Structures are given as structure tokens and as C-alpha cells.
């Protein structure tokens, strides 16, 4: 509390200054309220967590998401009587998370550049339908190629990716070069691309898909790796974690930046490797269903009695890991990723720095279209059909996953690993609600509330940062 002393004589200024000091002392010595005393432990815990995260160089928000994900799994496991925490459900949740996670990695760059893409669900549906029509109609019926030929599924994926890239180029060009807001462009795209699905084949379901193409959906038995390949992937991922942490520490020390203590490095390495190997163990704990086991035994001349075959890591999850590594490398190690973050941080400064902002934004939309096409192929493979409703409502899930993962609508902030984790969290919520018997409308209510909560939290954090 301060009292103005403008226009007072010197003696009066001294008197008023003494009064100000007495008032400040009285406020300081006044008994604190119960609310202030009660907030002390919370503030101390918050300060301690911030200090610990700085010491270990860990993203506090990402760590909080991991804690929230574990809490969701434990809560739904308790509510479902342990049904949610089974290896089979773990396999299903991971496979169902893949399309959203793949598109969320692209949505990070879109939002970071201060844009939005509301058409991702429609692009996913259209490209999935194109992949199905390429296999069942254009190549086989029109051109007479053999249905299960090796080239069928490859051409189908390439056709879907080409369509996705073309759509991304159209929307990115309208946004970057014409200057139409991305909200308007992609909202129109949501309607246009969904309408084209019905025009292609009058809304008919196209099925079945090529047998090799079915691998991408994680359908058993061909859509998983099996016991030993799963453990090999786990060991390689652990080696990658160790290499990444050690290389980062060496690089920071080389340039004179502060580095983590050795005990912090040990905790991160042990924790990361334990999480990876635990996930591989969960995959291998899921046995192939009995009917499929018998079919496998007959095909390979084995005795089906007592035969147990581990399902292992799902093929689409392996594809997600590869896409996540590529996107992480692109955003953190390549100029394109740095340009996107620079544009999101300050578009005017990026222009003055010589960055071609229009071409960069166009590139983000093209990349988004390609990722939507890959997600569409995975979904068509998983359903073993091209369905007109594919991707409906996915734009909400993709945006929610990116925002939950720490991507800020104000631009310039976002991580690929956070988006993937956000997709897993969203799918865990949906699967958990199905497990305990909540209907579809309540699931939509929960997803909407989570999205509002994530955006509200992001707003509060950035307001306090200013």
C-alpha cells in the first residue's frame, strides 16, 4: 500500500514515507488467514517439483501427464474389477490409439505455427476410402490385376498418401498464399472431403482388403510381431534411450551448458527402460486366442493341445514408433522444424530473419495430409473395409491429444512425445468408459470436458508466465 506524496513539502514527504513504512509493517505482521496458511504446503510442493524438474531436465507437464495416465489406468482397473488392466485390453488400447497419435504429431506443427486443421477426420476417411477402392475396384476390376498381388497394397497406400498430400497442399496454399484463415479453409474441407466419400461409390462399404494390407491394422494373427521380435524391439528401444540421454549430456557439456547429475541420469535411464520392457512384457503376456492358435497349429503341423503363442507388439504400434522418431527428428534437428517453431513464436521476426513463412506453412499442411493418409490406411486395414464413417469426430480427438500433450494455441510450444502421450490418454479414457459401461453420449461429454480443461490449463499457465 503506497500513498502518493506529489506536491508535498520535504518535511511532509518524510512524514508520509514513515507512514507508508508503518502501514507496510502492519500488513506484514498481521495474522495470516487460514487460506494463506493452508496454501503454504501446496506452494512448497510446487516449488519443490519445479526445482526437481529443472535439476533432472524433465518437462513437468509431460511428467504430470504420465502420472495422470497411470492414475486413469489404476482407477478404471479398480472400477472394472481388473478387466481394464489385462494384456488384451492393453493391446487393444495401444492399437486404437495409433491413428489419433499419428495425426496428433502433425497437428502439433499445425498448432505451433498458429493455425488449425479441422478437416483431419474427413481427410482420414477419404484416404481410407481411396485405399479401399484402389484395391477392390480400380486395380482389380478396372485393370484386372490379381487381387492378392504384392503390388496391390503398396499402390493402395501410395495412392492414399498422394491424395492426402494433394489435399494438404490445397488447404496449405489457400492459407499461406491466399491468406484465408486456416479455420475457415479446414472447416470447409471438413465438409468437402466428407462429401466426396459418398460421391466416390455412393456410400457403399468396400470390403475385404488385401491380406498383406491387413497387417497394418494389427489384426491377429498377422498384425503382430510375436515373442522374440517384440523383445528385440524392446532392447533396441532401451539402447536408444541410453544413447539419446548420454549423447545429449555430452553435447551439453561440450557447449558449456549445465548437465544433469549422474543420479538423475541413472533414474531416467532405469525408469525409461523399465517402462519399455514392462510394455513389451504386457504385449507378450497376451496369448493368441484359442481358435487362431488352432489354425496356426494346423497350418504348421503342430499339436494345438497346450500350445500358447504370444501375440507380441502390434504392427501399427511399431509404425507409430517409427513415425514418432521421424517427426521428433524433423522438429528438433532439421531447419524445417525450427522454422515452424520460429513462426509460431513470432511471425514478424521469422519473416525478418529470412524464413519463407508461406512455404513452411504449406509444408506443415502437406505433412498433415500425408499423416492423415497413413492413419486412414491403418484404420481401413483394422476394419478390413472402406467405410464412409471412417474418421468421423476424429478432429476433436486429434486436437485434444495435441493440446493435452502441451501444444499451446498461442503458438511456438509443443512436443511430439507429448502429443502421442495425449492420444494414449484420450483413448484410455474412452476405453475405460466403455469397460465400466458408460454410453457413447457420456463419452463425448467426458472428451469435451477434458479438452476444455486442457485449453484452460494452457491459458492459465501462459498468463502466469507473462
Order of alpha helices (4+ residues) and beta strands (2+ residues): alpha-alpha-alpha-alpha-alpha-alpha-alpha-alpha-alpha-alpha-alpha-alpha-alpha-alpha-alpha-alpha-alpha
